[in-house]
Amino acid sequence: MELTLLGTGAPEGLPRPSCPCAVCARARGPWARAATALLVDDALLLDLTPGAVFAAARAGHSLSAVRQVLLTHPHDGPAVELPPALPPAGRVPDGQVLTLISGHRVRAVPMDAPGTGYEVGSPDGERLLYLPPGAAPAGLDGRAERPYDLVVCDVVGRPDAVARLRAVGAVGPATEVIAVHLDHDAPPGAALDRLLAAAGARAVPDGTTLTVGAYPVVPDVPRRVLVTGGARSGKSLEAERRLETFPEVVYVATGGRRDGDPEWAARVALHRERRPGAWRTEETCELVGLLAAEGPPLLIDCLALWLTDAMDRVDAWEDVRWRESGETALRARVAELVAAVRGTRRQVVLVTNEVGSGVVPATPAGRRFRDELGRLNAAVAAECEEVLLVVAGQAVVVRG
């Protein structure tokens, strides 16, 4: 089964008309995207968009053989003129199956937002799933019979759609996930590629033709990622976004509770509200056991608070204790953690702080903490496939 993406952008396209934002300003040439529309084996057109005939011609195809045009979502704006020889566009009711004269079977998949998703099966057995913008599958009960070969959906706008499909086995390790309906809320250029790669997805230019069921180009999701940055840099949000397409995540909060501290409680509440409801939270600094165990991905936030706890436990703050036993004991705890990061089989994203780029601490204990955190960050970074530095909400790839 051959799939040609006539467009990969949001319904208004990218750049949006008359929008002065930075993303739209950069969306030129290969980064410009027409509204998403899919052509399957030159026989089935999913979504009728302005300029579809010309987009097909540019991709080396013709719409003259199309026998069915299906819409996935309400199309706002002026009516789209139906090109000559194309059949009228329509929708398939949720749950119903349409068999085309070409041998393709199309099943309408219910969504949790206005619109209809379509599962398309070829005469040879390949299967793809196409979802409308801003929507995720509804009512997924039980395990899927087998994963789709290809999923085309709004990965940036609805990452939970991929998470839901993963949860029931509809997206597997070999499923190719293509991001479409890309709007100006998606980061431009390499930042988009990095965001999608963390979800096991990718974006392609308009006019790309894919062979469904062929060996897929599935991005390698790094097992270990370290995200570092200064205070309020956006590092925690960056870490969370890297795991939002996974159905189960264990969020490891190393800060714990602080009774009588309303400001800390407000910070914790903000983080909880931002995370998907299916994520499970563990408040602990016992990271070695979690890293050694089997289970869903871990998000550890953060190493600076873990180090604070570790220094408390070995009494490393006071100079005499530090020289007598604290330094040796702390080195042992750090080495144990680093070894656990090296040996883990779980996907893990670790968050830490950069404290060596600011004011020099005024006390020996403060300088000791700064130095030890710098050593810890370097040791953990050496074990990670990817290291990101977040500055002003923008992630810079340091490694990977």
N, C-alpha and C positions, 0 to 999 in steps of 0.2 A: 504494500500500500504506500502510495506516494503522497506526501503532504506538502503543499506550497503555501507559505505564509505571505499573502498579498499585502498585509499590514500587520504591525505588532504594537500599535499605539493605543491610547485611550480613545473613546468615541470621538472626542474633539481633535484627536491627533496630537502630535508633538513635533514642533512647538505649537502651543495653543495660539489661535489668532489673537493678535493684539495683546498678548501677555508679555510683560517686561521682565519676568523673573529670570534668575541666572541660568536655570536649567533650560528654559525655553530659548534663551539667548545663545546657548551653546549647541542646541539641537539643530545642527545644520549638516548637510551632506549625508554621510552614512548614519549619523545620529538622529536624523529626522525620521519620524515614524507616522505612517498613515493609520487610520482606525483599523483595528484588528479584523481580518477576514481570512478564512481558511479555504483552500481549494483541495479537495481530496480526489485523487485519481482522475482529475478533469471531469468528474461526474457529479460531485456534490460540492455545493458552495455553502459554507457556514458563515452567515452574516453578509449582508449586501451593503457595501459601503460606497461612497462617491469615488469614482475613478477606478472601480474594480476591473473594468475591461482593460484599461491602460496598464494597471498594475500587473495583471496577468500577462499581457503582451511583453512587458519589460522582463518578466521572469521566464519568458519563453513558452508561455502557455496560452490557451484560448478558452474562452467560456462557451464556445459554440456547442460543446458536447455535454454541458451541464444539464442534468435531468431533474435536479431537486435543489431548491434554495431554501435554507432554514435559518430562522432568526433566533438568537439566544436571549436578546434583551430588548426592551422598548427603545426605539430609536427616536431621540428628540431632534428638534430642528427641522429644517425643510425636508420635504419628501425626497427620497432618492429615486431618480428616474430609472425605471427598469430597462436594462439594455435589451435590444431586439433579440428574439429567439430564446431568452431566458424564461423559464416557467415562473409563475407568481411565487413570491416569498411567503412562507408560512411558519407556523410553530407546531410542534408535536406535543400533545398533552403529556403531562408527567406520567412516567411509567409505561407509556405505550411504545410499541416497536413498529418501525417503518422499514419495509424491505424495498430496496430500489431495484430497478430493472438491471442495473449493473452488478447485482449480487451483494451489495453492501447492506448491512443491517444497522439501523440507527435506533437507539433507545434513548428516550428523553429521561434525564436525571433531574429529580426535584432539587431546588436550591433553597437556601435560607434567606434569599433576597429576591426581588423581582427578576425574573429571567428563567431560562431553561438551559441545563447542560446537556450535551449530547455525547453518548458513547457510540463510537462508530467501529464496526467490525468488518473486516475485509473478507472476500470469499476464501482467502487463504488462511484466515484465522487471526491475523494481527488485529490489535485493538488500540484505539486511542480514545482519550477523554478530553473534551473541550468544555471549559466553563466560562460563563459570562463575566464581565467586569464586576468587581465588588461583591462576589458571591462565593459561597462554599457549599458543598453537597449537604443535603439535609437527610436525616433519617437513615444514617449508615448503621445498620444492625448486623452483627455477625461478621465473620471473616469473608473477604473476597475470595472467589474461586481461584484466582491467580492475579498477579499484578498486571497493570496495563503496560503495554510496550512504550507508550508515549502519553504524557499528560501536558496539556496546554492550558495555562490558567494565569490568574492574577496573583503571582507570587508575592509581589511587593505590597499590594493593597490588602490581600487576604492570605497571609502566610499560614493561618490556621487551616485553610483549605487543604494544603499539603499535609499538615499535621493530621487532619482527620483521615485523609486517604492512607497515610502511613500507618495509622492506628489499626486499620482493618486489613492491612496487607494489600491495598490497591496500588500503592506505590512501594516498590521494592528496590533493592540495591541496583538492579539493572534497568529500572524505569528511567527513561529520559524525560526530564521536566523542563519545559520551555516557558519562560516568562513572557506574557503578552499584556495587552491593555496598559502599557507603560505610559505613565503620565508625568507631569512635572514635579510630583512628590517623590519620584525615584531619583536617587543620586546619579550624576552623569558619569560617563566614561568608566574608568577603572574601578571607581567606588561601587558602581552597579555590579560589575563583574564579580568583585570580591563579596558583596552582599549575597548575590545569587549562588556563588560557589559554596558558601557556607551552608546553603540549603540544599546542595546537590542539584542545583538548577543552573540554567544559562539563558542568555538572551541572544537572539540572532537578528541580523538586519532584515528589513523588508525584502521580499522576493526570494528568501531562502527556501530551498526544497529539501525536505528530509525524507528518508526512506524508513517508514515505520517497521520496526522489527529487525532492522539491521543492527550491527554492533553499535550500541549507543555511545555517544561521547558524554559520559557522566562525570562531572567534576569530582575530583578527590576531595572529600571533606577531611580536613586535618584533624587528627585525633586529639592533639594538645595545642591549645592557643593561649597565649598570655596577652592580656590587654592592660596596658599601663597608661598613666596620665596623671595630671595634677588634679587638685580639688575642683569639683564641678566641671570637669572637662568633657563629660559625657561618656566616660569609659564604661560605666555600668550599663548604660543604655546600649552601647555598642556590643557589649558582651551578651546582653539579653537578646538582641536582634539576631545574633548568630545561631540561636537555638530555637527561635520561635516557630520553625516549621517541623519541630519534633513533638510527637504526641505526649511523651513523658520526659520530664526534666526534674532532677533533684537540685533545688537551689540551696546551697550550703552557706548559711549566714554565720560568719565567724565572729560577729560583733555581739551576739546575744542580746539579752534585755538589760536595760538600765533603769531600775525603779526610781521614780521621782525625777526623771529627766524628760519633760514633755517635748523638747526639741528633738531628742533622739527618737522618741516614739513617733513623731511626725515624719521623720526621715524613713523609718521602717515602714510606716503605713503607705507612704508614697511609692516605695519600691513594690510592696505587695499589690497595690492597685494596678501597677503597670504590668505585672507579670500575668501570663495566661492562668486561668483558673485551674487547669489540669496539673500545673506544676506543684510539686511537693516541696515544702520547706523543712530543712533540718538546721537547727541552731546548735552548732558544735564546732570545736576546733580540732576534733579527732579526725583528721583528714586522711591519715595513712590507711585506716581500715576501709574507708569509703573508696579510696582509689584502688585498693586491692580487690574489692568485691565486684561481682558482675552486676550489671544493672543499666538503667537508662543514663543519658548524658548528665554530667555534673556541671553546675555553674558555681564556682567558689568565689565568694565576694566577702572579704578580700584578704590577701596575704599580709597586708600591713597590720590588720587586726589580729590575724593569726600570730604574727611575730610578737605583738604586744602581749598576748596571752602566754606565748612560749617564754618570753623574758620574765614575766611574772612568776612562772612556775619554777624557773631555775634561779630566781633572785638575782637577775643580771643588772639591776639598775644601780646598785650601790657599788662603789669602786672596789672596796676590799673583797666583797663576795664575788665580784666579777673576776678579780685576779685569782682568787683561791679556787673557785669551782664553776662559777657561772659561765665563763667563756667556753670551757670544755663541754659543759652540759648543753649549752645552746648549739654549739657546732654539731653535736651528736643528733639533736632534734632536727636541725635543718637538713643534715645529711640523710636522715631517715625519710623526711618529706620529699626531698629531691629524688631519692631512689624510688619512692612510690610513684612520683610523676613519671619517671622513666619507665617503670614497669607496668603502668596501668593499661588495661585493655578497654577501658571506657572512654568515650569521647568526653573531654573536659575542657572547659573554658575557665581560666583563672584571671581574676582582676587584682591589680595591685596599684600602689601609689608611687609616684615619683616625688621624692622629698629632697633630692640632692641638688635641685636647680634653683632653690629659693634662698631664704635667709638662713645663715649658719645658726644652728641652735645655740642658745646661751649657756646651756649646762652640759657637763660631761655626759649625763644620762641621755640627754637629747641628741648629742652628737653620736653617741654609741648606737642609739636606735637608728639614726640616719645611715650610719655606716653599715650596720647589720642588714638593714632593709635593702640597701644597694647590693650587698653581696648575695642576699637571698634572691633578689630579682634576677641577677646575672646567672645564678646557678639554675633557677627554674627556666629562664629563657633558653638556656643551652639545651634543655630537654624538650623544647616545644618546636613543632614544625612551623608554627607561625607566631610572630610577635608583632603587636600593633601598638603604636603610640597615638593616643587621642589628644588632639590639641583643638580647643574651641569647637568641640563637637565633630571634628574631622579626623578620620583615622588615617595614619600614615603607616605604611607597611615597613617595618624594620627588618623583618625576616620572613621568608616564605613567599 
